[in-house]
């Protein structure tokens, strides 16, 4: 069954590779001979490479800002900058300024090709006057630790930035922006992917302060002042196309499972809850199926869970989901659950996610390790390592949310 899981993972990630999707989308549009390329996010290198293949020397200048380790070489004529994620760093500011400098003073005769993918909120940054990098890092860390979802996190981020919440598009006017988006946000909220640098913002200052109150965030007076200012609510120099999302991820996993003899069911494409709770819920479903089903089944869920940090361990949301599921499927001989991020990275680790079966809990018990204690310390990475349950793919070049799959073999 682990071989089957690995096959599903490999085929699914290959099918949602952003290079082919971006090439196909770009071949459908007509652009002139004065193209400025801006690629932002974990898939920026791959998407920029696709744009270069389509438009070649029609691209006058280009900047791609991606996560450390995600650039796989050079692209002629494109400046590639690697930066911090999930927290912004000095390189994020360098990348943001490089983009602003390149797009300053453009005219209506110029066109900007904007390629966006998840992770762009941290990777691409120019801070509002009076906001420091320490401010941005601090509030982002608070939001990541308290269990806030990506919409809430980016609602705050937009107001600390000169390039988020539609402000980048306003900076580029009168040049027109053709935006192509690899969505990592549930419901494909375009004002949230990479914090919507070229999309009208649907959130308000009141929303931002409601989030501060909800999670009891500690903010300074100058951060509060920035949060009180509104973002761009309308834009007339942008069109937008989605080139990939979590629905595609789920569909491809279902197809791969079917080819291996499983009857696939996509349970949801919008999973959004605590990772541990998602793992326990999937384990409960798995036990029911294992005891009652007369056919081999693959239950597929897509989305993005959250982790409320309470311990000092190492892990990511998909690893935490998998380890929590291990408790519930302990002892089952015909059941396996895996969860992974489509970008190949899960939290601040080198793993994409985790895989567990009926033996995982037994292996940990034999080593004197209790799953509940490992989860309490948010140390799923080391817990899964003890069972051989880490999924390591390396950066995939894509980013369309996460997927978890139950396999039950009859």
VENTATA-V239784 format. One line per field, one symbol per residue. phi: phi as a letter, one per 20 degrees, with the letter a starting at -180 (. if undefined). psi: psi as a letter, one per 40 degrees, with the letter a starting at -180 (. if undefined). Layout:
BEGIN
phi = ???
psi = ???
END
This chain:
BEGIN
phi = .ffffffffffffffdgfffffgffffeddcedcddecdcpfegfffffffffedlffefbbcddcfgneedpdcgndedcebebeefcfffffffffffffefmfdfeecdddddbgnffefdbcefgneeffffffffffffeenfefffgfffggeececelnffffffgefedddcceeddgmlffedglmlfcbgeeecffgffffgfgdlfecefffgffffeeefdbbccbcccedabfffgffffffffffeneeecefadcfbafgfffffffffffffffecfdcfccddccqbeccefcdcecrbffffgffffgffdgnfeccbccbbefenccmecederbccbfefffffgfemdegfffffeldfgfffffdmdeecdmgencacmdbccedcdd
psi = dddddddddddddddeheddddddddeeihiaeghhhhhhadedddddddddddebeehdiihhhiiheehfaihhehhhhiaihehiadddddddddddddeheiieeihhhhhiiieddddhhhiihehidddddddddddddeeiidddddddddeeieeifeddddddieiihhhhhhhfhhefheedhfffdfhhheiiddddddddddefihiidddddddeiiaheiiefhihhheiaddddddddddddddeeihihhdiefhgahddddddddddddddddedieihihhhhiahiihhhdaeahaiddddddddddddehehefiihihiheeehhafieidaihiaeedddddddefhhddddddeffddddddeefehhheiheeigfaiiihhhhh.
END
